[in-house]
């Protein structure tokens, strides 16, 4: 008889085969809940409402340092380069990264993974340190971390849309996980700091091997302690589901995604990142995970720097290679 687990996680091409039952984990029957990310994060981090869930990676790193009863598997359902998610007010006098110093910046939450990545990139690529700007936070911190004394942070008024503040010039630039409404509406006051973000992101990856991870998958410690085999079973199932989605995407003669040039896009990503262009596991992601561990420590979000191996269930520390037949 299979063990039943409730998991809250997004519906992506790489997870959908687990949702529709095309891929079934060994010994497990999944009750899959597709919920908004913020709801998942709040319910899992504060109330442990699910047996397993997708989770913000920076939140998980912080949670581990303060003793939250969670353990992860090296599956990364969401990741994205972040150069394209820095927006400026066109009247702010900002032309290049050094102009950000002394300015007011909006962000949803200081410990949000996307903004940790942007801060780390600005500091280590462009020399703009977190204590050199004034922070305006859009929502309350989920984990209630006290920030270093040299970080100047104020809370935006309740109900404030940070993109509107940027449009009005009440903040000078904005770090965000998604394109703000003011930008999508075509406001002349809002533009990207890096219009050539794609070239910058490719160069950044080639130099650093960092492909920013946003989310991982965690299991409640009580579940893992009782049935430790669950971690490896889930890990293997997520890998198989991703490979299943790869097989569909690689059928480019009748594209399964609505892009005119899907085939060259895949081939280009494989040429830069590798045949497994959306890697799970530790070794392919070690530079990325190490960087985020460094940034959370530097920004005062964790009391000590964890090792990569501390984050994941021991049975999942060995990578599962991409199966033969998955290559273009």
C-alpha positions as CSV (number, residue, x, y, z in Angstrom):
1,X,0.0,0.0,0.0
2,X,1.4,3.4,-1.0
3,X,2.1,6.1,1.5
4,X,-0.2,9.2,0.9
5,X,1.5,12.6,1.0
6,X,0.1,16.0,0.5
7,X,2.4,18.3,-1.5
8,X,1.9,21.9,-2.4
9,X,3.8,22.9,-5.5
10,X,3.4,24.8,-8.7
11,X,2.2,23.4,-12.0
12,X,5.1,23.7,-14.4
13,X,6.0,21.7,-17.5
14,X,8.6,19.9,-15.2
15,X,6.1,19.0,-12.5
16,X,3.0,18.5,-14.5
17,X,3.7,14.8,-15.2
18,X,3.5,14.2,-11.4
19,X,0.2,16.1,-11.3
20,X,-1.5,14.2,-14.1
21,X,-0.1,10.8,-13.0
22,X,2.2,10.3,-16.0
23,X,5.0,9.8,-13.5
24,X,4.4,8.1,-10.1
25,X,6.9,8.1,-7.3
26,X,7.9,4.8,-5.9
27,X,5.8,3.9,-2.9
28,X,3.9,7.2,-2.7
29,X,0.5,8.5,-3.7
30,X,0.6,12.3,-4.0
31,X,-2.3,14.7,-3.2
32,X,-1.0,17.6,-5.2
33,X,-2.2,21.1,-4.3
34,X,-1.5,24.0,-6.7
35,X,-1.6,27.1,-4.6
36,X,-0.2,30.6,-4.8
37,X,3.4,30.7,-3.8
38,X,3.0,33.2,-0.9
39,X,0.3,31.0,0.6
40,X,2.5,27.9,0.3
41,X,5.4,29.7,1.9
42,X,3.4,31.1,4.8
43,X,1.6,27.9,5.6
44,X,4.6,25.6,5.3
45,X,7.1,27.9,7.2
46,X,4.8,28.9,10.0
47,X,2.3,26.1,10.3
48,X,3.8,23.0,8.5
49,X,0.5,22.5,6.8
50,X,1.8,20.1,4.1
51,X,3.8,16.9,4.1
52,X,6.1,18.4,1.5
53,X,6.1,21.6,-0.6
54,X,7.9,23.9,-2.9
55,X,9.5,26.7,-0.9
56,X,11.5,29.8,-1.4
57,X,15.2,28.8,-1.3
58,X,16.3,31.8,0.8
59,X,13.5,31.2,3.2
60,X,14.6,27.6,3.6
61,X,18.2,28.6,4.2
62,X,17.1,31.0,6.9
63,X,14.6,28.4,8.3
64,X,17.4,25.8,8.7
65,X,19.6,28.2,10.7
66,X,16.7,28.9,13.2
67,X,15.7,25.3,13.6
68,X,12.6,24.9,11.5
69,X,11.8,21.2,11.2
70,X,12.2,20.9,7.4
71,X,14.7,19.1,5.1
72,X,15.1,19.5,1.4
73,X,15.8,17.5,-1.7
74,X,18.0,18.9,-4.5
75,X,15.0,19.7,-6.8
76,X,14.6,23.3,-8.0
77,X,11.2,23.9,-9.6
78,X,11.8,27.6,-10.3
79,X,14.9,29.5,-11.3
80,X,15.6,32.6,-13.3
81,X,18.4,35.0,-14.0
82,X,17.7,38.4,-12.4
83,X,19.4,41.1,-14.4
84,X,16.2,41.8,-16.1
85,X,14.2,42.5,-12.9
86,X,15.9,45.7,-11.9
87,X,13.7,48.7,-12.9
88,X,14.5,52.4,-12.6
89,X,12.6,55.6,-12.8
90,X,13.8,57.4,-15.9
91,X,14.0,60.8,-14.0
92,X,16.1,59.4,-11.1
93,X,19.5,60.1,-12.8
94,X,20.4,56.4,-12.8
95,X,22.3,55.4,-15.9
96,X,24.5,52.6,-14.6
97,X,24.8,50.5,-11.5
98,X,27.1,52.8,-9.5
99,X,24.3,55.5,-9.8
100,X,22.1,53.3,-7.5
101,X,24.2,54.3,-4.5
102,X,22.3,56.6,-2.2
103,X,19.0,56.0,-3.9
104,X,15.7,54.6,-2.6
105,X,14.9,51.1,-3.7
106,X,11.7,49.2,-3.5
107,X,11.5,45.4,-2.9
108,X,8.7,43.1,-1.8
109,X,10.6,41.6,1.1
110,X,14.3,41.8,2.1
111,X,14.7,38.0,2.4
112,X,12.8,37.2,-0.8
113,X,15.1,34.9,-2.9
114,X,14.8,37.1,-6.0
115,X,16.0,40.2,-4.2
116,X,18.7,38.3,-2.4
117,X,20.1,37.4,-5.8
118,X,19.8,40.9,-7.1
119,X,21.6,42.4,-4.1
120,X,24.3,39.8,-4.4
121,X,24.8,40.5,-8.1
122,X,24.9,44.2,-7.6
123,X,27.4,43.8,-4.8
124,X,29.7,41.3,-6.3
125,X,29.4,42.3,-10.0
126,X,29.0,46.1,-9.7
127,X,30.3,47.1,-6.2
128,X,26.9,48.3,-4.9
129,X,26.6,47.1,-1.3
130,X,23.3,46.7,0.6
131,X,24.2,49.4,3.1
132,X,24.6,52.0,0.3
133,X,20.9,52.3,-0.6
134,X,17.7,53.0,1.3
135,X,15.2,50.1,1.3
136,X,11.4,50.3,1.1
137,X,9.8,47.0,1.7
138,X,6.4,46.2,0.4
139,X,5.2,43.5,2.8
140,X,6.1,42.2,6.2
141,X,9.0,39.7,6.6
142,X,7.7,36.1,6.8
143,X,10.4,35.0,9.2
144,X,10.8,38.2,11.2
145,X,14.6,38.5,10.9
146,X,16.4,41.4,12.6
147,X,18.6,43.0,10.0
148,X,22.1,44.4,10.5
149,X,22.2,47.9,12.0
150,X,23.6,49.5,8.9
151,X,20.7,48.4,6.7
152,X,18.2,51.3,6.4
153,X,14.8,49.8,5.7
154,X,11.3,51.3,6.0
155,X,7.9,49.7,5.4
156,X,5.8,51.0,2.5
157,X,2.2,52.0,3.5
158,X,-0.3,49.1,3.5
159,X,-1.8,48.4,0.1
160,X,1.0,50.2,-1.8
161,X,2.0,49.0,-5.2
162,X,5.7,49.4,-5.5
163,X,5.5,49.7,-9.3
164,X,3.3,52.8,-8.8
165,X,5.8,54.3,-6.3
166,X,8.5,53.8,-9.0
167,X,6.3,55.4,-11.7
168,X,5.7,58.4,-9.5
169,X,9.4,58.8,-8.5
170,X,8.7,58.0,-4.8
171,X,11.4,55.3,-5.1
172,X,14.3,55.5,-7.6
173,X,14.6,51.8,-8.6
174,X,12.9,48.5,-7.9
175,X,14.0,44.9,-7.5
176,X,11.2,42.5,-8.2
177,X,10.4,38.9,-8.9
178,X,8.1,39.9,-11.8
179,X,7.7,42.8,-14.2
180,X,5.8,45.6,-12.5
181,X,2.5,46.7,-13.8
182,X,3.8,50.2,-14.5
183,X,6.4,48.7,-16.9
184,X,3.8,46.3,-18.5
185,X,1.5,49.3,-19.0
186,X,4.3,51.0,-20.9
187,X,4.9,53.9,-18.5
188,X,7.6,56.2,-20.0
189,X,8.9,56.7,-16.4
190,X,9.9,53.1,-15.9
191,X,12.5,51.1,-17.7
192,X,15.1,48.3,-17.1
193,X,18.5,49.2,-15.7
194,X,19.9,46.6,-18.1
195,X,18.1,46.6,-21.4
196,X,20.7,44.2,-22.8
197,X,20.0,41.8,-19.9
198,X,20.2,38.6,-22.0
199,X,23.7,39.2,-23.1
200,X,24.7,40.1,-19.5
201,X,23.1,37.0,-18.1
202,X,24.8,34.7,-20.6
203,X,28.1,36.3,-19.8
204,X,27.4,36.0,-16.1
205,X,26.7,32.3,-16.3
206,X,29.7,31.6,-18.5
207,X,32.0,33.3,-15.9
208,X,30.4,32.2,-12.7
209,X,28.4,29.0,-13.5
210,X,25.6,30.6,-11.4
211,X,22.1,30.0,-12.6
212,X,20.0,31.5,-9.9
213,X,17.7,29.1,-8.1
214,X,14.4,30.5,-6.6
215,X,12.7,27.5,-5.1
216,X,13.5,24.1,-3.8
217,X,11.3,21.2,-2.4
218,X,11.1,20.5,1.4
219,X,9.7,17.7,3.5
220,X,8.4,18.0,7.0
221,X,11.0,16.6,9.4
222,X,8.5,14.4,11.1
223,X,7.7,12.7,7.8
224,X,11.3,12.3,6.9
225,X,12.3,11.0,10.4
226,X,9.5,8.4,10.2
227,X,10.0,7.4,6.6
228,X,13.5,8.6,5.4
229,X,13.0,6.7,2.1
230,X,10.4,9.3,1.1
231,X,13.2,11.8,0.2
232,X,14.9,9.7,-2.4
233,X,11.6,8.5,-3.8
234,X,10.4,12.1,-4.3
235,X,13.8,13.2,-5.7
236,X,13.8,10.4,-8.3
237,X,10.2,11.2,-9.2
238,X,10.9,14.9,-9.8
239,X,13.9,14.0,-12.0
240,X,11.8,11.6,-14.0
241,X,9.0,14.2,-14.4
242,X,11.5,16.8,-15.7
243,X,12.9,14.3,-18.2
244,X,9.4,13.5,-19.3
245,X,8.8,17.2,-20.0
246,X,12.2,17.4,-21.9
247,X,11.1,14.5,-24.2
248,X,7.9,16.5,-25.1
249,X,9.8,19.7,-25.6
250,X,12.4,18.0,-27.8
251,X,9.7,16.9,-30.2
252,X,10.2,20.1,-32.1
253,X,8.7,18.9,-35.4
254,X,5.3,19.5,-33.7
255,X,6.2,21.9,-30.9
256,X,4.6,21.4,-27.5
257,X,5.2,25.0,-26.5
258,X,4.0,28.0,-28.4
259,X,7.3,29.4,-29.8
260,X,8.3,29.8,-33.4
261,X,11.9,29.1,-32.7
262,X,11.7,26.6,-29.9
263,X,14.4,24.3,-31.3
264,X,17.1,26.9,-31.7
265,X,16.2,28.2,-28.2
266,X,16.7,24.8,-26.6
267,X,19.9,24.2,-28.6
268,X,21.3,27.6,-27.5
269,X,20.6,26.9,-23.9
270,X,22.2,23.5,-24.1
271,X,25.3,25.0,-25.7
272,X,25.7,27.4,-22.8
273,X,24.3,25.4,-19.8
274,X,24.7,21.8,-21.0
275,X,22.5,19.0,-22.3
276,X,20.5,19.1,-19.0
277,X,19.6,22.7,-19.3
278,X,17.5,22.9,-16.2
279,X,19.6,20.8,-13.8
280,X,18.6,19.3,-10.5
281,X,21.1,17.7,-8.1
282,X,24.0,19.2,-6.2
283,X,27.1,19.2,-8.3
284,X,25.7,21.1,-11.3
285,X,24.2,23.6,-8.9
286,X,27.0,23.9,-6.3
287,X,28.3,27.3,-7.5
288,X,24.7,28.6,-7.4
289,X,23.9,27.2,-4.0
290,X,27.2,28.4,-2.5
291,X,26.6,31.9,-3.8
292,X,23.2,32.1,-2.2
293,X,24.6,30.8,1.1
294,X,27.2,33.5,0.9
295,X,24.7,36.3,0.1
296,X,22.3,35.3,2.9
297,X,25.1,35.4,5.4
298,X,26.5,38.7,4.1
299,X,23.1,40.3,4.2
300,X,22.5,39.3,7.8
301,X,19.7,36.8,7.0
302,X,21.4,33.8,8.6
303,X,23.5,33.6,11.8
304,X,26.0,31.1,10.3
305,X,26.9,29.9,6.8
306,X,25.6,26.4,6.3
307,X,27.3,23.9,4.0
308,X,25.6,22.7,0.9
309,X,25.4,19.1,2.3
310,X,23.6,20.3,5.4
311,X,20.6,21.4,3.4
312,X,19.6,18.2,1.7
313,X,18.6,14.7,2.9
314,X,21.7,12.5,2.9
315,X,20.2,9.9,0.5
316,X,19.8,12.7,-2.2
317,X,23.4,13.9,-2.1
318,X,24.3,11.8,-5.1
319,X,23.2,13.3,-8.4
320,X,20.9,11.4,-10.7
321,X,22.3,11.8,-14.2
322,X,20.2,12.7,-17.2
323,X,19.0,9.5,-18.8
324,X,20.3,8.4,-22.2
325,X,18.0,9.4,-25.0
326,X,17.2,12.8,-23.4
327,X,19.8,14.7,-25.5
328,X,19.1,16.7,-28.7
